[in-house]
Amino acid sequence: MDDQSRETVLTLLRDTQLPVKQIAKQAGVSVATLYKEFPGGRGALQDSSASL
């Protein structure tokens, strides 16, 4: 995942109602890639976003 996609994911995670599938689509990556980068599931994704 490139830096732009990663930044998009972290920005979109601020909307907790947005499905992970939609986040992946808008970031231009697959759901599998998203979970490969953030292996702890949605909780890990949100933790990464919150730490910014």
Buried (B, 14 or more C-beta within 10 A) or exposed (E): BEEEBBEBBBBBBEEEEEEBEEBBBBBEBEBEBBBEBBEEEBEEBBEBBEEE
